[in-house]
Amino acid sequence: MLSKESSRFSFRQNLGLHTLVSAPLAVASSIPSPLGCDSFDITFTPRPFSGMQNLGKQSSEPFTPRQKDLKAQLQLPSLQTYPIPPNSSADEKEEVRTEKLLAMYHDFALDLHTGMYLTQLTSNRDYSDIHCQLMEDLTTLKLDQSNGRIIEFPLTNVSKVYRIVKNDDKWYSAGTPLPNATPANTEQIVVVEFMRRKLAFVFKDLQTSQRFLICMELLIRRAQQKQALRSLTPAFPPPGAGPSRQCPTPRLVHDAMSRPTPSPGSAGKRDDGTL
């Protein structure tokens, strides 16, 4: 039987956000790895998007059956125009751009499903490292704030995603020329906005923030389109589509038993005696 310290409680908050609150568990201490991370900690992922080194490479093939299954589910959502990946240009053929976009989308989704550490800008203008993970349904983002609270954000509830730039404590919209901008004092911030809450992720590199923005928007569009498709599918078959599966109530049973049973000679006859 689990103790109170190892038990978990869950409850639903407003806006469709789910919060799991878990008490800290006793973990056996281990010898730290010379590389600076625990080799037995499968939840740790080095900080991704550290540069452009992954953008010019071919998509890494999934090496587990589960990853292969996830990759097969990750098709591009239906869009009128698709964004141009950071490692592509408008001069390339559409097929080449689409192939690069799909490869980048697959790599991002698989990395996010494994889990990654990102920097979050809070409402108090503080910076905190959080662990983000895409859940098994590929439509829910789970955030671990390292304070005993794990919050789940359904991607179907996202209203919009956009990028802003912070330079010398001043805010600019994406594409606005920055006065005396240097990489040291410039931050690229991707905002994922819900109905009453915002998630702001901080990046130092422009191409890295573009990659995150594009792939996150693709995941959101995919989740919203799947939800719209499910809403169009009737939960119950229309009348006359098949035999009724209504559970008989006592009144229905009583009415059926009280009906007079027709005699063999009167079968097939109407009230006036005609067939």
RAMO-V663716 format. One record per residue. RES is the residue in one small letter. SS is DSSP state (hx for helix, st for strand, lp for the rest). NEAR is the number of other C-alpha atoms within 10 Angstrom. Layout:
# RAMO-V663716
<<RES & SS & NEAR> <RES & SS & NEAR>>
This chain:
# RAMO-V663716
<<m & lp & 5> <l & lp & 7> <s & lp & 6> <k & lp & 8> <e & lp & 11> <s & lp & 12> <s & lp & 13> <r & st & 11> <f & st & 9> <s & st & 11> <f & st & 9> <r & st & 12> <q & lp & 10> <n & hx & 7> <l & hx & 13> <g & hx & 13> <l & lp & 15> <h & st & 18> <t & st & 18> <l & st & 16> <v & st & 16> <s & st & 16> <a & lp & 14> <p & lp & 11> <l & lp & 9> <a & lp & 8> <v & lp & 6> <a & lp & 5> <s & lp & 6> <s & lp & 9> <i & lp & 7> <p & lp & 11> <s & lp & 10> <p & lp & 8> <l & lp & 7> <g & lp & 7> <c & lp & 12> <d & lp & 14> <s & lp & 13> <f & lp & 10> <d & lp & 8> <i & lp & 9> <t & lp & 11> <f & lp & 15> <t & lp & 15> <p & lp & 11> <r & lp & 12> <p & lp & 15> <f & lp & 19> <s & lp & 13> <g & lp & 12> <m & lp & 15> <q & lp & 8> <n & lp & 16> <l & lp & 20> <g & lp & 12> <k & lp & 12> <q & lp & 11> <s & lp & 17> <s & lp & 12> <e & lp & 12> <p & lp & 15> <f & lp & 8> <t & lp & 9> <p & hx & 9> <r & hx & 10> <q & hx & 16> <k & hx & 13> <d & hx & 11> <l & hx & 19> <k & hx & 18> <a & hx & 10> <q & hx & 11> <l & lp & 17> <q & lp & 14> <l & lp & 17> <p & lp & 17> <s & lp & 11> <l & lp & 10> <q & lp & 5> <t & lp & 6> <y & lp & 15> <p & lp & 13> <i & lp & 18> <p & lp & 23> <p & lp & 19> <n & lp & 16> <s & lp & 16> <s & lp & 12> <a & lp & 10> <d & lp & 7> <e & lp & 10> <k & lp & 10> <e & hx & 13> <e & hx & 9> <v & hx & 12> <r & hx & 20> <t & hx & 17> <e & hx & 13> <k & hx & 22> <l & hx & 22> <l & hx & 19> <a & hx & 19> <m & hx & 25> <y & hx & 25> <h & hx & 25> <d & hx & 20> <f & hx & 21> <a & hx & 21> <l & hx & 20> <d & hx & 15> <l & hx & 22> <h & hx & 20> <t & hx & 17> <g & lp & 23> <m & st & 19> <y & st & 18> <l & st & 19> <t & st & 18> <q & st & 22> <l & st & 19> <t & lp & 13> <s & lp & 11> <n & lp & 6> <r & lp & 8> <d & lp & 9> <y & st & 14> <s & st & 15> <d & st & 15> <i & st & 17> <h & st & 22> <c & st & 22> <q & st & 23> <l & st & 23> <m & lp & 16> <e & lp & 10> <d & lp & 10> <l & lp & 21> <t & lp & 20> <t & st & 21> <l & st & 18> <k & st & 23> <l & st & 21> <d & st & 17> <q & lp & 15> <s & lp & 11> <n & lp & 11> <g & lp & 11> <r & st & 14> <i & st & 19> <i & st & 18> <e & st & 21> <f & st & 21> <p & st & 21> <l & hx & 22> <t & hx & 20> <n & hx & 17> <v & lp & 19> <s & lp & 13> <k & st & 13> <v & st & 18> <y & st & 16> <r & st & 19> <i & st & 18> <v & st & 21> <k & st & 18> <n & st & 18> <d & lp & 13> <d & lp & 10> <k & st & 9> <w & st & 13> <y & st & 15> <s & st & 12> <a & lp & 13> <g & lp & 9> <t & lp & 9> <p & lp & 9> <l & lp & 15> <p & lp & 8> <n & lp & 8> <a & lp & 12> <t & lp & 11> <p & hx & 10> <a & hx & 9> <n & hx & 12> <t & st & 19> <e & st & 22> <q & st & 23> <i & st & 27> <v & st & 23> <v & st & 19> <v & st & 21> <e & st & 16> <f & lp & 18> <m & lp & 11> <r & lp & 8> <r & lp & 10> <k & st & 17> <l & st & 17> <a & st & 21> <f & st & 24> <v & st & 23> <f & st & 22> <k & lp & 17> <d & lp & 17> <l & hx & 18> <q & hx & 19> <t & hx & 19> <s & hx & 21> <q & hx & 20> <r & hx & 22> <f & hx & 19> <l & hx & 19> <i & hx & 21> <c & hx & 22> <m & hx & 20> <e & hx & 19> <l & hx & 23> <l & hx & 24> <i & hx & 24> <r & hx & 20> <r & hx & 22> <a & hx & 22> <q & hx & 19> <q & hx & 15> <k & hx & 14> <q & hx & 13> <a & hx & 12> <l & hx & 10> <r & hx & 11> <s & hx & 10> <l & hx & 8> <t & lp & 9> <p & lp & 8> <a & lp & 8> <f & lp & 7> <p & lp & 11> <p & lp & 8> <p & lp & 8> <g & lp & 7> <a & lp & 8> <g & lp & 8> <p & lp & 8> <s & lp & 9> <r & lp & 6> <q & lp & 6> <c & lp & 7> <p & lp & 9> <t & lp & 8> <p & hx & 9> <r & hx & 9> <l & hx & 11> <v & hx & 10> <h & hx & 11> <d & hx & 9> <a & hx & 10> <m & hx & 10> <s & hx & 9> <r & lp & 8> <p & lp & 7> <t & lp & 7> <p & lp & 9> <s & lp & 7> <p & hx & 7> <g & hx & 7> <s & hx & 11> <a & lp & 9> <g & lp & 10> <k & lp & 10> <r & lp & 9> <d & lp & 7> <d & lp & 6> <g & lp & 8> <t & lp & 7> <l & lp & 9>>
